[in-house]
C-alpha cells in the first residue's frame, strides 16, 4: 500500500515522505484432530472439533464403519467451526468406542477452497479417520 506522510513544523514549514508498506496476508486454515475422549481429560479433548480461521463455508460429516451418518454440522461463528461432536449419535445414544470417518468441504473468505489436511502439507485429503475413546 502506498503511504504518504505530511509533517508541518511549528514554524509552518512542511515536508512529505512517501513509502510503500507491505502487509502480510491474513492466515486461513483448518486443522482436524484425530482423537477425542468425551468422558476423560481436559475440556479441549472431550469433543471432536476442527479448529479453523477465515472460513466462509464449512460442512463436516462423521460416519461409522458401516457408512452410516452419525453427526454433521455446517455452523460457523466468526469464521471458525462453532460446534463439535460430543460422541452422541443422531439417535441420542452414545456412539461406541472405535474409529470413525470424517469428511469436510470448506471454503475460505478469500474464495479459496480447503484442499484438505495432510502430513506437512503433502498428501492432502478432505477425509480422514478419528478415534473415539470411551
C-alpha positions as CSV (number, residue, x, y, z in Angstrom):
1,X,0.0,0.0,0.0
2,X,1.4,3.4,-0.8
3,X,1.6,5.6,2.3
4,X,2.2,9.4,2.4
5,X,3.2,11.4,5.4
6,X,3.0,15.1,5.6
7,X,4.7,16.9,8.5
8,X,4.3,20.6,9.4
9,X,6.7,22.2,11.9
10,X,5.7,24.8,14.4
11,X,7.2,27.5,12.1
12,X,4.7,26.3,9.4
13,X,7.3,24.5,7.2
14,X,6.1,21.3,5.7
15,X,7.7,18.2,4.2
16,X,6.4,15.0,2.6
17,X,7.6,11.4,2.8
18,X,6.2,8.6,0.8
19,X,6.8,4.9,1.1
20,X,5.2,1.5,0.3
21,X,4.0,-0.7,3.2
22,X,3.5,-4.4,2.7
23,X,1.1,-6.2,4.9
24,X,1.2,-10.0,5.1
25,X,-1.9,-11.8,4.0
26,X,-4.2,-13.0,6.8
27,X,-3.9,-16.6,7.9
28,X,-6.5,-19.0,6.8
29,X,-6.5,-22.7,7.7
30,X,-8.3,-25.7,9.1
31,X,-6.9,-28.3,11.4
32,X,-8.7,-31.6,12.1
33,X,-7.8,-33.6,15.2
34,X,-7.6,-37.4,15.1
35,X,-9.0,-38.5,18.5
36,X,-11.2,-37.4,21.4
37,X,-12.5,-38.7,24.7
38,X,-15.9,-37.4,25.8
39,X,-15.5,-38.7,29.4
40,X,-11.8,-38.1,30.1
41,X,-9.2,-35.3,30.1
42,X,-9.5,-31.6,29.7
43,X,-12.4,-29.8,28.0
44,X,-10.4,-29.5,24.8
45,X,-10.3,-33.2,24.2
46,X,-13.9,-34.0,25.2
47,X,-15.3,-33.2,21.8
48,X,-14.2,-33.7,18.2
49,X,-14.0,-30.1,16.9
50,X,-11.8,-28.9,14.0
51,X,-10.0,-25.6,14.5
52,X,-10.2,-23.1,11.7
53,X,-9.9,-19.5,10.8
54,X,-11.4,-17.3,8.0
55,X,-13.9,-19.9,6.9
56,X,-16.8,-18.7,4.7
57,X,-18.5,-22.1,4.2
58,X,-18.0,-25.3,6.1
59,X,-19.7,-28.7,6.2
60,X,-18.5,-31.7,8.2
61,X,-19.9,-35.2,8.2
62,X,-18.9,-38.1,10.5
63,X,-19.7,-41.7,9.5
64,X,-19.4,-45.0,11.4
65,X,-17.7,-48.1,10.0
66,X,-20.9,-49.1,8.2
67,X,-21.0,-45.8,6.4
68,X,-24.0,-44.5,8.4
69,X,-24.0,-40.8,9.2
70,X,-23.7,-40.2,13.0
71,X,-23.2,-36.4,13.1
72,X,-22.9,-33.4,10.9
73,X,-22.6,-29.6,11.2
74,X,-22.4,-26.5,9.0
75,X,-22.3,-24.0,11.8
76,X,-19.7,-21.3,11.8
77,X,-19.1,-18.5,14.3
78,X,-16.8,-15.7,13.3
79,X,-15.2,-17.8,10.6
80,X,-14.4,-20.8,12.8
81,X,-16.3,-24.1,13.4
82,X,-19.0,-23.4,16.1
83,X,-19.9,-27.0,17.1
84,X,-18.0,-30.2,17.9
85,X,-19.1,-33.8,18.1
86,X,-19.6,-35.0,21.7
87,X,-19.8,-38.7,20.8
88,X,-23.6,-38.9,20.7
89,X,-25.2,-40.2,17.5
90,X,-28.2,-38.8,15.7
91,X,-30.5,-41.0,17.8
92,X,-29.2,-39.5,21.0
93,X,-27.2,-42.6,22.0
94,X,-23.5,-42.7,23.0
95,X,-21.6,-43.9,20.0
96,X,-19.3,-46.9,20.6
97,X,-15.6,-46.6,21.1
98,X,-13.7,-47.0,17.8
99,X,-12.7,-45.4,14.6
100,X,-15.0,-43.1,12.6
101,X,-14.5,-41.3,9.3
102,X,-14.8,-37.6,8.8
103,X,-15.4,-35.7,5.6
104,X,-15.1,-31.9,5.2
105,X,-15.9,-29.4,2.5
106,X,-14.8,-25.9,3.3
107,X,-14.2,-22.5,1.6
108,X,-12.2,-19.6,3.0
109,X,-13.3,-15.9,3.0
110,X,-10.7,-15.4,0.2
111,X,-12.8,-17.7,-2.0
112,X,-10.1,-20.4,-1.9
113,X,-11.2,-24.0,-1.4
114,X,-9.8,-26.0,1.5
115,X,-7.7,-28.7,-0.1
116,X,-7.6,-31.0,2.9
117,X,-5.3,-32.0,5.7
118,X,-2.1,-34.0,5.2
119,X,1.3,-34.7,6.6
120,X,3.4,-31.5,6.5
121,X,1.3,-30.1,3.7
122,X,1.6,-33.2,1.5
123,X,-0.8,-36.0,0.7
124,X,-3.8,-33.7,1.3
125,X,-7.2,-35.2,1.8
126,X,-10.7,-33.9,2.6
127,X,-11.4,-37.1,4.6
128,X,-9.7,-38.9,7.4
129,X,-10.2,-41.0,10.5
130,X,-10.8,-40.2,14.1
131,X,-10.8,-42.3,17.2
132,X,-13.5,-42.1,19.8
133,X,-12.1,-43.2,23.2
134,X,-14.6,-44.2,26.0
